[in-house]
Amino acid sequence: MPKIQQCLISIELANSLADVVKALGVKVPGGELGFLCPECERPLRPHGGASPHFEHTERNADCPLSHKLTPQT
């Protein structure tokens, strides 16, 4: 379930910015747009789809806003 939907700007604006950057072929230093988690301050990326949200670029088990791995059955 999406946990982060606001990161100083809305997810809709973040996704739009990501689309513009991609369409223009702009090279972003570090490869990410510079969004940081409000809880752990680690990098986030906007994620689209049916339920737009931000995701950590790397899973952070210590952050309550990071996706947790679900056990495989």
VOPAGU-2260 file (C-alpha; in pm, 1 decimal, decimal comma):
REM VOPAGU-2260
SITE   aa  ch    i         X         Y         Z
SITE  MET   A    0       0,0       0,0       0,0
SITE  PRO   A    1     136,7     347,2     -86,2
SITE  LYS   A    2     264,9     524,6     222,1
SITE  ILE   A    3     417,2     849,8      96,7
SITE  GLN   A    4     195,2    1075,2    -113,5
SITE  GLN   A    5     337,0    1415,3     -22,7
SITE  CYS   A    6     702,8    1522,7     -24,7
SITE  LEU   A    7     696,6    1903,9     -13,3
SITE  ILE   A    8     523,1    1877,9    -349,7
SITE  SER   A    9     237,8    1654,5    -451,3
SITE  ILE   A   10     300,7    1319,7    -616,2
SITE  GLU   A   11     111,0    1441,4    -922,5
SITE  LEU   A   12     354,7    1731,9    -969,0
SITE  ALA   A   13     653,5    1504,1    -903,5
SITE  ASN   A   14     534,4    1257,7   -1167,3
SITE  SER   A   15     480,7    1543,6   -1413,6
SITE  LEU   A   16     833,1    1674,5   -1348,3
SITE  ALA   A   17     976,2    1325,9   -1395,9
SITE  ASP   A   18     789,0    1296,3   -1729,0
SITE  VAL   A   19     925,4    1632,9   -1848,7
SITE  VAL   A   20    1281,5    1543,3   -1746,4
SITE  LYS   A   21    1253,6    1210,8   -1930,7
SITE  ALA   A   22    1093,5    1365,1   -2242,4
SITE  LEU   A   23    1361,3    1634,1   -2267,6
SITE  GLY   A   24    1642,9    1388,9   -2200,8
SITE  VAL   A   25    1770,6    1603,7   -1914,7
SITE  LYS   A   26    2054,3    1441,4   -1719,8
SITE  VAL   A   27    1994,5    1480,8   -1348,0
SITE  PRO   A   28    2302,4    1465,0   -1122,5
SITE  GLY   A   29    2291,4    1141,8    -925,4
SITE  GLY   A   30    2019,0    1005,4   -1152,4
SITE  GLU   A   31    1734,2    1104,6    -918,9
SITE  LEU   A   32    1523,9    1421,1    -895,2
SITE  GLY   A   33    1629,5    1503,8    -538,9
SITE  PHE   A   34    1318,3    1401,9    -344,7
SITE  LEU   A   35    1392,0    1298,6      14,7
SITE  CYS   A   36    1184,5    1100,9     262,2
SITE  PRO   A   37    1037,0    1328,6     531,4
SITE  GLU   A   38    1103,8    1056,4     790,6
SITE  CYS   A   39    1453,8     917,7     716,5
SITE  GLU   A   40    1577,7    1176,0     461,1
SITE  ARG   A   41    1688,0     906,0     215,1
SITE  PRO   A   42    1620,8     945,2    -160,2
SITE  LEU   A   43    1273,5     888,0    -301,5
SITE  ARG   A   44    1143,4     854,4    -655,5
SITE  PRO   A   45     792,9     931,1    -775,6
SITE  HIS   A   46     596,8     623,1    -878,2
SITE  GLY   A   47     289,2     638,2   -1099,9
SITE  GLY   A   48      20,4     382,6   -1160,3
SITE  ALA   A   49    -326,0     336,7   -1015,2
SITE  SER   A   50    -213,9     473,0    -678,1
SITE  PRO   A   51      62,4     733,3    -733,9
SITE  HIS   A   52     313,2     765,8    -450,8
SITE  PHE   A   53     680,1     810,9    -365,3
SITE  GLU   A   54     904,1     508,3    -310,0
SITE  HIS   A   55    1245,7     486,0    -149,6
SITE  THR   A   56    1511,3     428,4    -414,3
SITE  GLU   A   57    1647,2     159,0    -181,3
SITE  ARG   A   58    1434,0     -26,6      72,1
SITE  ASN   A   59    1496,0     102,4     425,4
SITE  ALA   A   60    1379,0    -145,5     690,3
SITE  ASP   A   61    1430,9     118,1     962,5
SITE  CYS   A   62    1194,0     374,9     806,3
SITE  PRO   A   63     822,6     341,2     887,4
SITE  LEU   A   64     738,9     487,6     544,2
SITE  SER   A   65     943,8     235,2     345,4
SITE  HIS   A   66     773,6     -61,9     183,8
SITE  LYS   A   67     822,8    -380,5     378,1
SITE  LEU   A   68     896,5    -713,4     215,1
SITE  THR   A   69     598,0    -944,0     230,0
SITE  PRO   A   70     664,9   -1312,2     304,6
SITE  GLN   A   71     626,9   -1548,1      11,4
SITE  THR   A   72     382,8   -1833,9      71,2
